[in-house]
């Protein structure tokens, strides 16, 4: 994590990281003002808070109340060496907690991250740089031996060279990568989380059988998502990018809709139009680019090469963003390597969907076959020893597809997790199934898995597949666990041989799609200095329903974005019009405004937690429509999951509205005690919101220029680095 420090007045300091700001001061005896804790005080508090977090985690997973649990920390300082200290953490537990849980709570504190880092002894590197912002040295804590050459199946270069190449590329783009966490809770299964230190919204997870393979996986996924603009999908990229020579890629084309908003004749082809516009309901306005919002410019479309004949077909960027999410994108040391990864993911997700929605029972992998892969078997046994039964299944559907499945059962909660992996190699697909199972997860995280069901509708519901796609947290049918398999086990092998193995495997996978009657389209992105590609298989590799293009398109943001960002400048007529659009576009009242308009607000602000319901409430107040405001205030209070502070403001607002709208009550009779209850600042805001002197309380001013939106500006800064690199690559 990158922490930037600013020097304030006197001895006060400001540390900024992620979306948080921490102020530090010094006690008066050290010539400070005592206005905030000192840096060392924060350090001491961090270990107590970390210990309490692990206690809370333990108790939550076992439904143990924490109301009567008390925890404290005392620091005993060696009088001869003040840097030698004992951190004594004490826990007071209620009498009704069992001995087993008492020991479990004490053991949970041993897992405190702060404690472990202190005990390990962190290393400090102190150096001068010419510019903090320009310093793009990767903050990677893993430095593989440059002379080593570790090859793994599926990779065309050694892991060490792959890591060095990708780290160097990111540094060259000015992206400072930091490792946020490592996990290795069972043998031969590693995962890590990496992110952009400047723009932590840009992050990926990696997984593998070793630290090196997991790091290569995370870096590869990061470059894959940069190359495909996935980090920035759904977001507004600002007016500068919207009006630049290109928005997404230098080879994009813009097409104007035809008469009566008809689709331009130059986008898509007959095959894909049959899939995306079967009822001729799709209009040009449905395909306006969400990221630029530049409707006057037309429909931004990206070139893809049709694999059957090499012809170029233009796919609207809006269609890709709305339907495919991250499916079918990859980066690799070579194009063939990237293609294999893309196609493997496509098969993994499509076959997974077919199996789960069809409630298909898969055959077990025989023990003698598993024994051929001792490293994988050791990981499975590690899970079994922790009390998690594991089922290893052949998901190839009789040898048709290169897909495997590892399913974990949690007897403590009754939950299950079906993890799928795909690759032309049986071994690699099996390893991916296992490492995907535990990517970024702790044992406690396995307590949140959903329980299986015999209700077929819950399994086949479209959003269930979306949940499986995002983090495999969807529901699985009990029929999936039948001992009577619907297919025979096949020890399949689609792998290639020799130096051209990836090329052979890519051809094999494309061939399977061709035999299925599926057309595929590919775009190659190499302007950033790495080889990445995206493969679309219409009617097969979509994540979201095709109907979303018409009924739940992300470019509905264009109906609201400008007015919401400029809301403080709107007159009453414009507010009435905005309210009408919010009421009549089938929006979920509890959906968040940030997602609706594609803006990365600081989550700790009112903007960051603003919902459609609350925005409508504030507009009603601004228009002095107090009855409607009261109805929405009561709805907000009934279902509020906002901050405590925001909840108290609406409690105060509610009582002011109750009195104001009751002809028999006078506010003057109650105001003094309202102020005692809610405080002067909160009551001033509530009364002002009702009498019109305060408008849109809590919403800081902004506009389409995005001023004051630091988090979003950091996201745009990240994208502009790619934009500049692509422009330079094209000019060369």
C-alpha positions in Angstrom: 0.0 0.0 0.0 1.3 3.4 -0.9 0.9 6.0 1.8 1.5 9.6 0.9 2.3 12.1 3.6 1.6 15.9 3.5 3.1 18.4 6.0 0.5 20.5 7.6 0.7 23.4 10.1 3.1 23.1 13.1 3.8 19.4 13.8 0.6 18.0 12.2 0.9 15.5 9.4 -1.6 14.0 7.0 -1.3 10.5 5.6 -3.4 9.6 2.6 -4.0 6.0 1.4 -6.8 4.4 -0.6 -9.8 6.6 0.3 -8.7 7.4 3.8 -7.0 10.4 5.4 -5.3 10.1 8.8 -4.1 13.1 10.8 -1.2 12.8 13.3 0.1 15.3 15.8 2.4 15.4 18.9 1.5 15.9 22.5 1.9 19.4 23.9 4.9 18.2 25.9 6.6 17.5 22.6 5.6 21.0 21.2 2.6 19.7 19.4 -1.0 20.7 19.9 -2.3 17.3 21.0 -5.0 17.6 18.3 -4.6 14.0 17.1 -2.7 10.8 18.1 1.0 10.6 17.3 2.4 8.2 14.7 3.6 5.8 17.4 0.2 5.9 19.1 -1.4 4.8 15.8 1.2 1.9 15.6 0.3 0.7 19.1 -3.4 0.9 18.4 -3.0 -1.0 15.2 -2.0 -4.2 17.0 -4.9 -4.0 19.4 -7.4 -3.3 16.6 -5.9 -6.1 14.6 -6.2 -8.6 17.5 -9.8 -7.5 18.0 -10.6 -8.0 14.3 -9.5 -11.6 14.4 -11.6 -12.2 17.6 -14.6 -10.6 15.8 -14.0 -12.8 12.8 -13.8 -16.0 14.9 -17.0 -15.1 16.7 -18.9 -14.1 13.6 -18.3 -17.4 11.9 -19.6 -19.2 15.0 -22.5 -16.9 15.9 -20.9 -16.0 19.2 -22.1 -12.5 20.5 -19.2 -10.0 21.1 -21.2 -7.6 23.2 -19.7 -8.8 26.5 -16.2 -9.6 25.2 -13.6 -7.0 26.2 -10.0 -6.7 24.9 -7.2 -4.4 25.9 -3.5 -4.0 25.2 -0.8 -2.8 27.5 2.8 -2.1 26.5 5.5 -2.9 29.0 8.7 -1.0 28.2 12.2 -2.2 29.2 13.6 0.6 31.4 17.1 0.1 29.9 15.9 0.0 26.2 12.7 1.7 25.3 12.6 0.0 22.0 12.3 -3.4 23.7 8.7 -3.8 24.6 6.2 -6.5 25.5 2.8 -6.1 24.0 0.4 -7.7 26.5 -3.0 -8.4 24.9 -5.7 -9.4 27.4 -9.2 -10.7 26.6 -12.1 -10.9 29.0 -14.6 -13.5 28.0 -18.2 -14.2 29.3 -18.7 -17.3 31.5 -21.0 -19.0 29.0 -18.3 -19.4 26.3 -17.1 -23.0 26.0 -13.5 -24.0 26.7 -13.1 -24.9 23.0 -14.1 -21.4 21.9 -12.0 -19.8 24.6 -9.0 -21.5 23.1 -10.1 -20.7 19.6 -10.4 -17.0 20.4 -6.9 -16.9 21.9 -5.5 -18.7 18.9 -7.3 -16.3 16.5 -5.3 -13.4 18.1 -2.1 -15.3 17.2 -3.1 -14.7 13.5 -3.0 -10.9 13.9 -1.2 -9.5 10.8 0.4 -6.6 12.7 1.8 -9.0 15.3 3.2 -11.3 12.6 4.9 -8.5 10.8 6.4 -7.1 14.0 7.7 -10.5 15.0 9.1 -11.2 11.6 11.0 -7.9 11.7 10.2 -5.7 8.7 13.0 -4.3 6.5 13.2 -0.6 5.8 14.6 0.9 2.6 15.1 4.7 2.8 16.0 6.4 -0.5 15.8 9.7 -2.3 13.9 9.9 -5.7 13.6 12.8 -8.1 9.8 12.6 -8.2 7.5 10.4 -6.1 4.8 10.5 -8.9 7.4 9.5 -11.6 9.0 6.8 -9.5 7.6 3.6 -11.2 9.7 1.0 -9.5 7.6 -2.0 -8.8 7.1 -2.6 -5.1 7.1 -6.4 -5.6 8.4 -8.3 -2.5 9.2 -11.3 -4.6 12.5 -11.1 -6.5 13.1 -14.4 -8.4 16.7 -15.4 -9.2 17.5 -13.8 -12.6 19.7 -16.8 -13.5 16.9 -19.4 -12.9 14.8 -20.7 -15.6 11.6 -22.4 -14.3 9.3 -23.7 -17.1 5.7 -24.6 -16.4 3.2 -26.2 -18.7 1.4 -23.7 -21.0 4.1 -21.0 -20.8 6.5 -20.2 -23.7 9.1 -18.5 -21.4 10.5 -19.3 -18.0 8.6 -17.8 -15.0 11.5 -15.6 -14.0 11.7 -14.0 -17.5 8.0 -13.7 -17.7 7.9 -11.9 -14.3 10.8 -9.6 -15.2 9.2 -8.7 -18.6 5.8 -7.9 -17.2 7.2 -5.9 -14.2 9.4 -3.9 -16.5 6.5 -3.2 -18.9 4.3 -1.9 -16.0 7.1 0.2 -14.6 7.7 1.7 -18.1 4.1 2.7 -18.2 4.5 4.5 -14.9 2.3 2.1 -13.0 3.6 1.3 -9.5 2.4 -2.2 -8.6 2.2 -3.3 -5.0 1.4 -6.6 -3.5 -1.4 -6.3 -1.0 -1.6 -9.9 0.2 -0.2 -13.4 -0.1 -2.1 -16.6 0.8 -0.7 -20.2 1.1 -3.1 -22.1 3.4 -2.6 -25.5 1.9 0.4 -27.2 0.2 1.1 -26.2 -3.4 -1.7 -23.6 -3.6 -0.6 -19.9 -3.7 -2.6 -16.7 -4.4 -1.9 -13.0 -4.1 -3.6 -9.7 -4.7 -1.8 -6.9 -6.5 -2.9 -3.4 -7.3 -1.9 0.0 -8.6 -0.5 2.0 -5.7 -1.9 5.2 -7.2 -5.2 3.8 -8.3 -6.1 0.8 -6.1 -9.4 0.3 -8.0 -7.1 -1.3 -10.6 -6.3 -4.7 -9.1 -6.0 -8.4 -10.0 -5.6 -11.7 -8.2 -3.1 -14.4 -9.2 -3.0 -18.1 -8.4 -0.6 -21.0 -8.9 1.2 -24.0 -7.4 4.2 -21.8 -6.4 4.8 -18.2 -5.4 6.4 -17.5 -8.8 3.6 -19.0 -10.8 1.0 -17.1 -8.7 2.9 -13.8 -9.3 3.2 -14.4 -13.0 -0.6 -15.1 -13.0 -1.4 -11.9 -11.3 0.9 -9.8 -13.5 -0.4 -11.5 -16.6 -4.0 -10.8 -15.6 -3.1 -7.2 -14.8 -1.6 -6.6 -18.2 -4.6 -8.5 -19.8 -7.0 -6.1 -18.1 -5.0 -3.0 -19.0 -4.8 -4.1 -22.6 -8.5 -4.7 -22.8 -9.4 -1.5 -20.8 -11.3 -3.8 -18.3 -10.3 -1.8 -15.2 -12.2 1.2 -16.6 -15.3 -0.5 -18.0 -18.5 1.3 -17.0 -16.7 4.4 -15.9 -16.8 7.9 -17.4 -13.4 8.7 -18.8 -13.8 12.5 -18.8 -14.4 15.1 -21.5 -10.8 15.2 -22.6 -10.7 11.5 -23.5 -14.3 11.7 -24.9 -13.2 14.3 -27.5 -9.7 12.9 -28.1 -8.6 11.5 -31.5 -9.5 8.1 -30.2 -11.2 6.9 -27.0 -10.5 3.2 -26.7 -7.9 2.3 -29.4 -6.3 4.1 -32.3 -7.9 1.6 -34.8 -11.5 2.2 -33.5 -14.2 3.5 -35.9 -17.3 5.6 -35.2 -20.5 5.0 -37.1 -23.6 7.2 -37.1 -27.0 5.6 -36.5 -29.2 5.5 -39.5 -32.7 6.9 -40.0 -35.1 6.3 -37.1 -32.1 5.3 -35.0 -31.4 2.3 -37.1 -28.2 0.2 -36.7 -25.4 1.4 -39.0 -24.8 -1.2 -41.7 -21.0 -1.3 -41.0 -21.2 -2.8 -37.6 -21.4 -6.5 -36.7 -22.1 -9.2 -39.4 -25.0 -11.4 -40.4 -24.0 -14.1 -37.9 -23.7 -11.8 -34.9 -26.7 -9.7 -35.8 -28.9 -12.9 -35.8 -27.7 -13.3 -32.1 -27.8 -9.7 -30.9 -30.8 -8.4 -32.9 -33.1 -11.4 -33.5 -36.3 -9.4 -33.1 -35.0 -6.2 -34.8 -35.5 -4.3 -31.5 -31.9 -3.1 -31.1 -31.4 0.5 -32.0 -28.3 2.7 -32.6 -28.9 4.6 -29.3 -28.6 1.4 -27.4 -24.9 1.1 -28.5 -23.6 4.6 -27.7 -20.3 4.3 -25.8 -20.7 4.5 -22.1 -17.2 5.6 -21.3 -17.2 8.7 -23.5 -20.9 9.4 -23.6 -20.2 11.1 -26.9 -23.5 10.4 -28.6 -22.9 13.1 -31.3 -19.8 11.2 -32.4 -21.8 8.0 -33.0 -21.2 4.4 -32.1 -17.6 3.6 -31.1 -16.7 0.2 -32.7 -13.7 -2.0 -32.4 -12.2 -4.2 -35.1 -12.2 -8.0 -34.6 -11.0 -10.6 -37.1 -13.4 -13.3 -37.9 -11.5 -16.6 -37.5 -13.3 -18.5 -40.3 -12.2 -16.3 -43.1 -10.0 -13.5 -41.7 -12.5 -10.7 -42.4 -12.7 -7.7 -40.1 -15.9 -7.1 -38.2 -16.6 -4.0 -36.1 -18.2 -4.7 -32.7 -19.6 -1.7 -30.7 -17.6 -1.2 -27.5 -20.9 -0.8 -25.7 -22.0 -4.3 -26.7 -18.7 -5.9 -25.5 -18.8 -4.1 -22.2 -22.4 -5.0 -21.5 -22.3 -8.7 -22.4 -18.8 -10.2 -21.9 -17.4 -8.7 -18.7 -13.8 -10.1 -18.6 -14.5 -13.3 -20.3 -12.2 -14.3 -23.2 -9.3 -11.8 -22.6 -5.8 -12.8 -21.9 -2.1 -11.8 -22.1 0.8 -14.1 -22.9 4.5 -14.3 -23.7 3.3 -15.1 -27.3 0.0 -14.7 -29.1 -0.6 -18.5 -29.2 -0.1 -18.6 -25.4 -2.7 -15.8 -25.0 -5.1 -17.5 -27.4 -5.0 -20.8 -25.4 -5.7 -18.9 -22.2 -8.6 -17.0 -23.8 -10.2 -20.0 -25.3 -9.6 -22.1 -22.1 -11.5 -19.5 -20.1 -14.3 -19.4 -22.6 -14.8 -23.2 -22.5 -14.4 -23.2 -18.7 -17.2 -20.8 -18.2 -19.5 -22.1 -20.9 -19.2 -25.7 -19.8 -19.5 -24.7 -16.2 -22.8 -23.0 -17.1 -24.0 -26.0 -19.0 -23.2 -28.3 -16.1 -24.7 -26.1 -13.3 -27.8 -25.0 -15.2 -28.4 -28.5 -16.6 -27.9 -30.0 -13.0 -25.5 -32.5 -14.6 -23.8 -35.1 -12.3 -20.1 -35.5 -13.2 -17.9 -38.6 -12.9 -15.3 -38.7 -10.2 -11.6 -38.8 -11.2 -10.2 -42.2 -10.1 -7.6 -42.2 -7.3 -5.1 -43.9 -9.5 -5.3 -41.0 -12.0 -5.1 -38.4 -9.2 -2.0 -40.2 -7.9 -0.2 -39.1 -11.1 -0.2 -35.6 -9.8 1.3 -35.7 -6.2 1.5 -31.9 -5.8 -2.2 -31.5 -6.6 -3.1 -34.5 -4.4 -1.2 -32.9 -1.5 -3.3 -29.8 -1.7 -6.5 -31.8 -1.8 -5.4 -33.7 1.2 -4.6 -30.4 3.0 -8.2 -29.4 2.6 -9.5 -32.7 3.7 -7.3 -32.5 6.9 -8.9 -29.2 7.7 -12.3 -30.8 7.6 -13.4 -29.9 4.1 -14.5 -32.9 1.9 -13.3 -32.5 -1.7 -14.8 -34.0 -4.8 -12.6 -34.1 -7.9 -14.6 -34.4 -11.1 -14.1 -34.7 -14.8 -16.1 -31.9 -16.4 -15.2 -32.7 -20.0 -18.7 -34.1 -20.7 -17.3 -37.3 -22.0 -14.1 -35.9 -23.4 -15.6 -33.1 -25.5 -14.0 -30.2 -23.6 -10.8 -29.5 -21.7 -12.5 -28.8 -18.4 -12.1 -30.1 -14.8 -13.9 -29.4 -11.5 -12.9 -29.5 -7.9 -15.8 -29.1 -5.5 -15.4 -28.3 -1.8 -18.0 -29.1 0.9 -18.1 -27.2 4.2 -19.9 -29.4 6.8 -19.7 -26.6 9.3 -22.2 -24.4 7.3 -23.6 -26.8 4.7 -22.1 -24.6 1.9 -20.4 -25.8 -1.3 -18.0 -24.3 -3.8 -17.7 -25.8 -7.3 -14.5 -24.6 -8.9 -13.8 -25.2 -12.6 -10.6 -24.9 -14.5 -9.7 -25.4 -18.2 -6.7 -26.0 -20.3 -5.7 -28.4 -23.1 -3.6 -30.2 -20.5 -5.5 -32.4 -18.0 -2.9 -31.6 -15.3 -3.0 -27.9 -15.8 -6.8 -27.8 -15.9 -7.0 -29.8 -12.7 -4.4 -27.5 -11.0 -6.3 -24.4 -12.0 -9.5 -25.9 -10.6 -7.8 -26.3 -7.2 -5.9 -23.0 -7.1 -9.1 -21.1 -8.3 -10.9 -22.7 -5.3 -8.7 -20.9 -2.8 -7.7 -17.8 -4.7 -7.7 -15.0 -2.1 -9.6 -17.1 0.4 -8.9 -18.0 4.0 -10.5 -20.9 5.7 -12.9 -18.5 7.4 -13.9 -17.3 3.9 -15.2 -20.7 3.1 -17.9 -20.2 5.7 -19.8 -17.9 3.4 -20.5 -20.5 0.7 -24.1 -21.0 -0.4 -26.0 -24.2 0.4 -27.0 -26.5 -2.4 -30.7 -26.7 -3.5 -33.1 -29.0 -5.2 -35.0 -25.9 -6.5 -34.0 -25.9 -10.2 -35.2 -22.4 -10.7 -32.7 -21.0 -8.2 -29.9 -22.7 -10.2 -31.0 -21.7 -13.7 -31.8 -18.1 -12.8 -29.5 -15.9 -15.0 -28.0 -13.9 -12.2 -26.9 -17.2 -10.6 -24.4 -17.7 -13.4 -23.2 -14.1 -13.0 -22.5 -14.9 -9.4 -20.6 -18.0 -10.4 -18.7 -15.9 -13.0 -17.7 -13.2 -10.6 -16.5 -15.2 -7.6 -18.0 -18.7 -7.9 -20.5 -17.9 -5.1 -23.6 -19.0 -7.0 -25.9 -21.8 -6.0 -25.3 -25.4 -7.0 -27.9 -28.1 -7.4 -27.9 -31.1 -5.1 -28.4 -33.2 -8.3 -24.8 -32.2 -9.1 -23.7 -34.5 -6.2 -25.4 -37.6 -7.4 -23.3 -40.7 -7.4 -24.9 -41.7 -10.7 -22.9 -39.7 -13.2 -24.4 -38.6 -16.5 -21.1 -39.1 -18.3 -18.3 -41.7 -18.2 -14.9 -40.6 -16.9 -12.4 -39.8 -19.7 -8.7 -39.1 -19.1 -8.7 -36.6 -21.9 -5.7 -34.8 -23.5 -5.9 -31.9 -25.9 -2.4 -30.7 -25.4 0.1 -30.0 -28.2 3.7 -31.2 -28.5 7.1 -29.6 -28.9 8.0 -25.9 -29.5 4.7 -25.2 -31.2 2.5 -26.7 -28.5 0.5 -23.5 -27.8 -0.1 -22.9 -31.5 -1.3 -26.5 -31.9 -3.5 -26.2 -28.8 -5.0 -22.9 -30.0 -5.9 -24.5 -33.3 -7.5 -27.5 -31.5 -9.6 -25.2 -29.4 -10.7 -23.1 -32.3 -11.5 -26.3 -34.1 -13.8 -27.4 -31.3 -15.8 -24.1 -31.6 -15.9 -24.6 -35.4 -17.3 -28.1 -35.0 -19.9 -26.7 -32.7 -21.0 -24.3 -35.4 -19.7 -21.3 -33.4 -18.1 -18.3 -35.1 -15.3 -16.6 -33.2 -13.7 -13.2 -33.5 -10.3 -12.0 -32.2 -8.7 -8.6 -31.5 -5.0 -8.4 -30.7 -3.7 -5.6 -28.5 0.1 -5.0 -28.4 0.4 -1.2 -28.2 1.5 -1.3 -24.6 4.5 -3.5 -25.3 2.9 -6.9 -24.4 0.9 -9.4 -26.4 -2.8 -9.6 -25.4 -5.9 -10.5 -27.1 -9.7 -10.8 -26.8 -11.8 -13.5 -28.3 -15.6 -13.2 -28.7 -17.8 -16.2 -29.4 -21.3 -14.8 -29.9 -24.0 -16.9 -28.4 -21.5 -18.8 -26.3 -19.1 -16.6 -24.3 -21.4 -13.9 -23.0 -21.7 -13.5 -19.3 -24.8 -11.3 -19.2 -28.1 -11.9 -21.2 -28.3 -10.4 -24.7 -31.5 -8.7 -23.6 -29.4 -6.4 -21.4 -28.4 -4.4 -24.5 -32.0 -3.2 -24.5 -33.3 -3.5 -21.0 -30.3 -3.0 -18.7 -27.6 -1.2 -20.8 -24.8 0.5 -18.9 -25.3 3.5 -21.2 -28.4 4.4 -19.2 -25.7 6.5 -17.4 -26.0 9.0 -20.2 -29.6 9.8 -19.1 -28.4 10.9 -15.7 -24.6 11.5 -15.5 -24.5 15.2 -16.5 -27.5 16.3 -14.4 -26.5 14.4 -11.3 -22.9 15.7 -11.4 -24.3 19.3 -12.0 -27.2 18.9 -9.5 -26.4 21.9 -7.5 -26.6 24.1 -10.6 -30.0 22.8 -11.8 -33.1 24.9 -11.7 -36.5 23.6 -10.5 -37.6 22.6 -14.1 -34.4 20.6 -14.6 -34.8 19.0 -11.2 -38.4 18.0 -12.1 -37.1 16.5 -15.3 -34.4 14.5 -13.6 -36.8 13.2 -11.0 -39.1 12.1 -13.7 -36.3 10.1 -15.4 -35.3 8.6 -12.1 -38.9 7.5 -11.5 -39.6 6.1 -15.0 -36.6 4.1 -16.1 -37.1 1.0 -14.0 -34.2 1.8 -11.6 -33.8 -0.1 -8.3 -34.3 2.5 -5.6 -31.5 0.8 -3.6 -28.9 0.8 -6.4 -26.0 3.2 -6.0 -25.5 6.3 -8.0 -21.8 5.6 -8.5 -22.6 2.5 -10.6 -25.5 4.2 -12.4 -23.4 7.1 -13.7 -20.0 5.4 -13.8 -18.1 7.5 -11.3 -15.7 6.3 -8.7 -16.7 8.3 -5.6 -14.8 8.0 -2.4 -16.8 5.3 -0.6 -16.5 7.2 2.7 -18.5 10.2 1.4 -22.2 10.9 0.9 -21.6 10.7 -2.8 -20.0 7.3 -2.4 -23.0 5.8 -0.5 -25.7 7.7 -2.4 -28.6 5.5 -3.7 -31.3 6.3 -6.2 -33.8 6.5 -3.3 -31.7 9.1 -1.4 -31.1 11.2 -4.4 -34.9 11.3 -5.2 -35.5 12.2 -1.5 -33.0 15.2 -1.8 -34.6 16.4 -5.0 -38.0 16.3 -3.4 -36.6 18.4 -0.6 -35.1 20.9 -3.0 -38.4 21.2 -4.7 -40.2 21.7 -1.4 -42.3 18.5 -2.0 -42.3 17.6 1.6 -44.9 14.8 1.6 -42.9 12.9 -1.0 -39.7 13.6 0.9 -41.2 12.3 4.1 -42.3 9.0 2.5 -38.8 8.4 1.1 -37.2 9.5 4.4 -39.2 6.8 6.2 -38.3 4.2 3.5 -34.6 5.2 3.9 -34.7 4.8 7.6 -36.5 1.4 7.4 -33.9 -0.1 5.0 -30.9 2.1 5.7 -27.4 0.5 5.4 -25.7 3.9 5.1 -23.3 5.4 7.7 -24.5 6.0 11.3 -24.0 9.7 10.7 -26.2 9.8 7.6 -28.8 7.7 9.4 -28.9 10.2 12.3 -29.3 13.1 9.8 -32.4 11.4 8.4 -33.8 10.7 11.8 -33.5 14.4 12.5 -35.0 15.2 9.2 -37.9 12.8 9.8 -38.9 14.5 13.1 -38.7 17.9 11.5 -40.9 16.8 8.6 -43.4 15.1 11.1 -43.8 18.4 13.0 -43.8 20.6 9.9 -46.5 18.6 8.1 -48.7 18.4 11.2 -51.0 21.4 11.4 -51.4 21.0 15.2 -47.7 21.0 15.9 -45.2 23.9 16.1 -41.4 23.3 15.5 -40.5 25.9 18.1 -42.1 23.7 20.8 -39.8 20.8 20.0 -36.6 22.4 18.5 -34.7 22.7 21.8 -35.0 19.0 22.6 -34.4 18.0 19.0 -31.2 19.9 19.2 -30.3 18.1 22.5 -30.9 14.8 20.8 -29.3 15.3 17.4 -26.9 18.2 17.9 -26.9 21.7 16.4 -25.1 21.0 13.2 -27.4 18.1 12.3 -30.5 20.0 13.2 -29.4 23.1 11.2 -29.0 20.8 8.2 -32.4 19.1 8.8 -34.3 22.4 9.4 -32.5 24.0 6.5 -33.4 21.1 4.2 -37.1 21.6 5.0 -37.2 25.4 4.7 -35.1 25.5 1.6 -32.0 27.2 2.9 -29.9 24.0 2.7 -30.0 22.1 -0.6 -28.5 18.6 -1.2 -26.9 18.3 2.2 -23.7 16.3 2.2 -23.3 16.3 -1.6 -20.1 18.3 -2.3 -20.1 20.4 -5.5 -18.9 18.8 -8.7 -19.6 18.8 -12.4 -18.7 17.0 -15.6 -15.2 18.4 -15.1 -15.1 16.0 -12.1 -13.6 18.5 -9.7 -13.2 17.2 -6.1 -13.5 13.6 -7.2 -9.9 12.5 -6.3 -10.6 8.8 -6.5 -12.1 9.0 -10.0 -9.3 11.3 -11.1 -6.8 8.7 -10.1 -8.7 6.1 -12.2 -8.6 8.5 -15.2 -4.8 9.2 -14.5 -4.3 5.4 -14.8 -6.2 5.2 -18.1 -4.4 8.2 -19.6 -1.1 6.4 -19.2 -2.4 3.7 -21.5 -3.9 6.3 -23.9 -0.6 8.1 -24.2 1.3 4.8 -24.8 -1.2 3.8 -27.5 -0.9 7.1 -29.2 2.9 6.9 -29.2 2.8 3.3 -30.5 0.6 4.4 -33.4 2.7 7.4 -34.3 5.8 5.1 -34.6 
